[in-house]
Amino acid sequence: MKSATDSTVTWGSGDVFADLGFSPTQSRSLHIRSQMMTALCRFIETEGLTQAAAAKRLKVSHPAFPT
């Protein structure tokens, strides 16, 4: 069994998408998309919207299963 002192730590670059092997262009795109999704989730939570209400307000369809 390895002890904690036998472990190797590899520090990330600060860009998780680059660390996962995405190209710089893909990494930038994924970073922007993740920021947009985070902002959207915060908005929905702040407004107290249900999945159906958020879909209606954003004019998109929503899954036909309960939330």
DSSP file (Angstrom, degrees, kcal/mol; ACC not computed):
  #  RESIDUE AA STRUCTURE BP1 BP2  ACC     N-H-->O    O-->H-N    N-H-->O    O-->H-N    TCO  KAPPA ALPHA  PHI   PSI    X-CA   Y-CA   Z-CA
    1    1 A M              0   0    0      0, 0.0     2,-0.2     0, 0.0     0, 0.0   0.000 360.0 360.0 360.0 135.7    0.0    0.0    0.0
    2    2 A K        -     0   0    0      2,-0.0     2,-0.2     1,-0.0     5,-0.0  -0.547 360.0-140.6 -78.5 143.4    1.3    3.5   -0.9
    3    3 A S    >   -     0   0    0     -2,-0.2     3,-1.8     1,-0.1     4,-0.3  -0.569  29.9-102.2 -94.2 168.1    1.6    6.0    1.8
    4    4 A A  G >  S+     0   0    0      1,-0.3     3,-1.0    -2,-0.2    -1,-0.1   0.780 121.9  61.0 -59.9 -27.5    0.7    9.7    1.3
    5    5 A T  G 3  S+     0   0    0      1,-0.2    -1,-0.3     3,-0.0    -3,-0.0   0.663  96.3  60.5 -76.4 -14.7    4.4   10.5    1.0
    6    6 A D  G <  S+     0   0    0     -3,-1.8    -1,-0.2     2,-0.1    -2,-0.2   0.491  84.9 106.4 -87.1  -4.4    4.7    8.2   -2.1
    7    7 A S    <   -     0   0    0     -3,-1.0     2,-0.4    -4,-0.3    -3,-0.0  -0.414  61.3-142.7 -78.8 151.1    2.1   10.3   -4.0
    8    8 A T        -     0   0    0     -2,-0.1     2,-0.5     2,-0.0    -2,-0.1  -0.948  10.0-152.4-112.4 133.5    3.0   12.6   -6.9
    9    9 A V        -     0   0    0     -2,-0.4     2,-0.6     2,-0.0    -2,-0.0  -0.913   5.4-165.5-107.9 128.8    1.2   15.9   -7.3
   10   10 A T        -     0   0    0     -2,-0.5     2,-0.2     0, 0.0    -2,-0.0  -0.961  17.5-140.0-112.8 117.7    0.9   17.5  -10.7
   11   11 A W        -     0   0    0     -2,-0.6     2,-0.0     1,-0.1    -2,-0.0  -0.529  17.7-124.1 -78.1 140.5   -0.2   21.1  -10.6
   12   12 A G        -     0   0    0     -2,-0.2    -1,-0.1     1,-0.1     4,-0.1  -0.275  14.2-121.3 -77.0 168.2   -2.7   22.3  -13.2
   13   13 A S        -     0   0    0      2,-0.3    -1,-0.1    -2,-0.0     3,-0.1   0.579  51.4-103.5 -84.7 -10.5   -2.1   25.2  -15.5
   14   14 A G  S    S+     0   0    0      1,-0.1     2,-0.5     2,-0.0    -2,-0.0   0.292 104.2  90.6  99.1  -8.1   -5.1   27.1  -14.3
   15   15 A D     >  -     0   0    0      1,-0.1     4,-2.5     2,-0.0    -2,-0.3  -0.893  56.9-170.1-122.4  98.3   -7.0   26.1  -17.4
   16   16 A V  H  > S+     0   0    0     -2,-0.5     4,-1.4     1,-0.2    -1,-0.1   0.838  86.3  53.9 -59.3 -34.9   -8.9   22.8  -16.8
   17   17 A F  H  4>S+     0   0    0      2,-0.2     5,-2.2     1,-0.2    -1,-0.2   0.899 110.0  45.9 -70.3 -39.3   -9.8   22.4  -20.4
   18   18 A A  H >45S+     0   0    0     -3,-0.3     3,-1.6     1,-0.2    -2,-0.2   0.902 110.3  54.9 -65.3 -40.6   -6.2   22.8  -21.6
   19   19 A D  H 3<5S+     0   0    0     -4,-2.5    -1,-0.2     1,-0.3    -2,-0.2   0.805 104.0  55.5 -62.8 -28.6   -5.1   20.4  -18.9
   20   20 A L  T 3<5S-     0   0    0     -4,-1.4    -1,-0.3    -5,-0.2    -2,-0.2   0.487 127.3 -99.9 -83.1  -3.0   -7.7   17.9  -20.3
   21   21 A G  T < 5S+     0   0    0     -3,-1.6    -3,-0.2     1,-0.3    -2,-0.1   0.523  71.2 146.4 102.3   6.2   -6.0   18.2  -23.7
   22   22 A F      < -     0   0    0     -5,-2.2    -1,-0.3     1,-0.1    -2,-0.0  -0.448  53.3-106.1 -74.1 150.2   -8.3   20.6  -25.6
   23   23 A S     >  -     0   0    0     -2,-0.1     4,-3.1     1,-0.1     5,-0.2  -0.250  34.7-103.3 -66.8 163.1   -6.7   22.9  -28.1
   24   24 A P  H  > S+     0   0    0      0, 0.0     4,-2.2     0, 0.0     5,-0.2   0.882 123.5  49.1 -56.9 -38.7   -6.4   26.6  -27.1
   25   25 A T  H  > S+     0   0    0      2,-0.2     4,-2.1     1,-0.2     5,-0.1   0.937 114.1  44.0 -66.5 -46.7   -9.3   27.5  -29.4
   26   26 A Q  H  > S+     0   0    0      1,-0.2     4,-2.8     2,-0.2     5,-0.2   0.892 111.9  54.7 -64.0 -39.1  -11.5   24.7  -28.0
   27   27 A S  H  X S+     0   0    0     -4,-3.1     4,-2.3     2,-0.2    -2,-0.2   0.920 108.7  47.3 -61.1 -45.7  -10.4   25.6  -24.4
   28   28 A R  H  X S+     0   0    0     -4,-2.2     4,-2.4    -5,-0.2    -1,-0.2   0.921 113.2  49.3 -61.3 -44.0  -11.5   29.3  -24.9
   29   29 A S  H  X S+     0   0    0     -4,-2.1     4,-2.5     1,-0.2    -2,-0.2   0.923 112.6  46.5 -62.1 -45.7  -14.8   28.2  -26.3
   30   30 A L  H  X S+     0   0    0     -4,-2.8     4,-2.4     2,-0.2    -1,-0.2   0.867 110.8  53.1 -65.9 -36.2  -15.5   25.7  -23.5
   31   31 A H  H  X S+     0   0    0     -4,-2.3     4,-2.1    -5,-0.2    -2,-0.2   0.930 111.2  45.8 -64.1 -45.4  -14.5   28.3  -20.9
   32   32 A I  H  X S+     0   0    0     -4,-2.4     4,-2.4     1,-0.2    -2,-0.2   0.919 113.1  50.3 -63.2 -43.7  -16.9   30.9  -22.3
   33   33 A R  H  X S+     0   0    0     -4,-2.5     4,-2.4     1,-0.2    -2,-0.2   0.894 109.8  50.2 -62.8 -39.8  -19.7   28.2  -22.5
   34   34 A S  H  X S+     0   0    0     -4,-2.4     4,-2.2     2,-0.2    -1,-0.2   0.886 110.1  50.4 -67.5 -37.2  -19.1   27.2  -18.9
   35   35 A Q  H  X S+     0   0    0     -4,-2.1     4,-2.4     2,-0.2    -2,-0.2   0.910 110.9  49.5 -64.6 -41.3  -19.3   30.9  -17.8
   36   36 A M  H  X S+     0   0    0     -4,-2.4     4,-2.5     1,-0.2    -2,-0.2   0.915 111.7  48.0 -63.7 -42.8  -22.5   31.3  -19.7
   37   37 A M  H  X S+     0   0    0     -4,-2.4     4,-2.7     2,-0.2    -1,-0.2   0.886 110.8  51.3 -66.1 -38.5  -24.0   28.2  -18.1
   38   38 A T  H  X S+     0   0    0     -4,-2.2     4,-2.3     2,-0.2    -2,-0.2   0.929 111.9  46.8 -63.3 -44.7  -23.0   29.3  -14.7
   39   39 A A  H  X S+     0   0    0     -4,-2.4     4,-2.3     2,-0.2    -2,-0.2   0.906 113.0  49.5 -63.5 -41.7  -24.6   32.7  -15.2
   40   40 A L  H  X S+     0   0    0     -4,-2.5     4,-2.5     2,-0.2    -2,-0.2   0.919 110.7  49.2 -64.3 -44.1  -27.8   31.1  -16.5
   41   41 A C  H  X S+     0   0    0     -4,-2.7     4,-2.4     1,-0.2    -1,-0.2   0.905 111.5  49.4 -61.9 -41.7  -28.0   28.6  -13.6
   42   42 A R  H  X S+     0   0    0     -4,-2.3     4,-3.1     2,-0.2     5,-0.2   0.909 110.7  50.6 -63.9 -41.7  -27.5   31.5  -11.1
   43   43 A F  H  X S+     0   0    0     -4,-2.3     4,-2.5     2,-0.2    -2,-0.2   0.941 111.7  46.9 -60.5 -48.8  -30.2   33.5  -12.9
   44   44 A I  H  X>S+     0   0    0     -4,-2.5     5,-2.1     1,-0.2     4,-0.7   0.906 115.7  45.9 -61.2 -42.8  -32.7   30.6  -12.8
   45   45 A E  H ><5S+     0   0    0     -4,-2.4     3,-0.7    -5,-0.2    -2,-0.2   0.924 112.7  49.5 -66.5 -45.0  -31.9   30.0   -9.1
   46   46 A T  H 3<5S+     0   0    0     -4,-3.1    -2,-0.2     1,-0.3    -1,-0.2   0.884 112.9  47.3 -61.6 -40.0  -32.1   33.7   -8.2
   47   47 A E  H 3<5S-     0   0    0     -4,-2.5    -1,-0.3    -5,-0.2    -2,-0.2   0.612 107.3-129.4 -76.9 -12.3  -35.5   34.0   -9.9
   48   48 A G  T <<5 +     0   0    0     -4,-0.7     2,-0.2    -3,-0.7    -3,-0.2   0.836  46.9 169.2  67.9  33.3  -36.7   30.8   -8.3
   49   49 A L      < -     0   0    0     -5,-2.1    -1,-0.2    -6,-0.2     2,-0.1  -0.525  31.2-134.3 -82.8 143.0  -37.9   29.4  -11.6
   50   50 A T     >  -     0   0    0     -2,-0.2     4,-2.6     1,-0.1     5,-0.2  -0.375  35.4-101.0 -78.0 171.2  -39.0   25.9  -12.2
   51   51 A Q  H  > S+     0   0    0      1,-0.2     4,-2.3     2,-0.2     5,-0.2   0.915 125.4  47.5 -60.8 -42.9  -37.6   24.0  -15.2
   52   52 A A  H  > S+     0   0    0      2,-0.2     4,-2.2     1,-0.2    -1,-0.2   0.910 113.0  47.7 -65.8 -42.7  -40.8   24.6  -17.1
   53   53 A A  H  > S+     0   0    0      2,-0.2     4,-2.5     1,-0.2    -2,-0.2   0.888 112.0  49.8 -66.8 -39.2  -40.9   28.3  -16.1
   54   54 A A  H  X S+     0   0    0     -4,-2.6     4,-2.3     2,-0.2    -2,-0.2   0.919 111.0  49.6 -65.3 -42.7  -37.3   28.8  -17.1
   55   55 A A  H  <>S+     0   0    0     -4,-2.3     5,-2.7    -5,-0.2     4,-0.5   0.908 112.7  47.3 -61.8 -42.5  -37.9   27.1  -20.5
   56   56 A K  H ><5S+     0   0    0     -4,-2.2     3,-0.8     3,-0.2    -2,-0.2   0.932 113.5  47.5 -65.0 -45.1  -40.9   29.3  -21.1
   57   57 A R  H 3<5S+     0   0    0     -4,-2.5    -2,-0.2     1,-0.2    -1,-0.2   0.845 116.4  43.4 -65.7 -34.4  -39.1   32.5  -20.2
   58   58 A L  T 3<5S-     0   0    0     -4,-2.3    -1,-0.2    -5,-0.2    -2,-0.2   0.430 110.7-123.8 -91.0  -0.2  -36.1   31.6  -22.3
   59   59 A K  T < 5 +     0   0    0     -3,-0.8     2,-0.3    -4,-0.5    -3,-0.2   0.911  69.5 121.0  57.5  47.6  -38.4   30.4  -25.2
   60   60 A V      < -     0   0    0     -5,-2.7    -1,-0.2    -6,-0.1    -2,-0.1  -0.904  65.9-102.3-130.5 162.2  -36.9   26.9  -25.4
   61   61 A S        -     0   0    0     -2,-0.3    -3,-0.0    -3,-0.1    -1,-0.0  -0.374  33.6-150.5 -77.6 165.0  -38.4   23.5  -25.0
   62   62 A H        -     0   0    0     -2,-0.1   -10,-0.1     1,-0.0   -11,-0.0  -0.957  27.2 -86.1-134.3 155.6  -38.0   21.5  -21.8
   63   63 A P        -     0   0    0      0, 0.0     2,-0.6     0, 0.0    -1,-0.0  -0.204  33.6-125.0 -59.8 149.8  -37.8   17.8  -21.1
   64   64 A A  S    S+     0   0    0      2,-0.0     0, 0.0     0, 0.0     0, 0.0  -0.246  80.5  91.0 -92.0  45.8  -41.1   16.0  -20.5
   65   65 A F  S    S-     0   0    0     -2,-0.6     0, 0.0     0, 0.0     0, 0.0  -0.976  84.8 -91.1-136.1 152.8  -40.2   14.6  -17.1
   66   66 A P              0   0    0      0, 0.0    -2,-0.0     0, 0.0     0, 0.0  -0.201 360.0 360.0 -62.8 150.9  -40.7   16.1  -13.6
   67   67 A T              0   0    0      0, 0.0     0, 0.0     0, 0.0     0, 0.0   0.410 360.0 360.0 -97.4 360.0  -38.0   18.2  -12.1
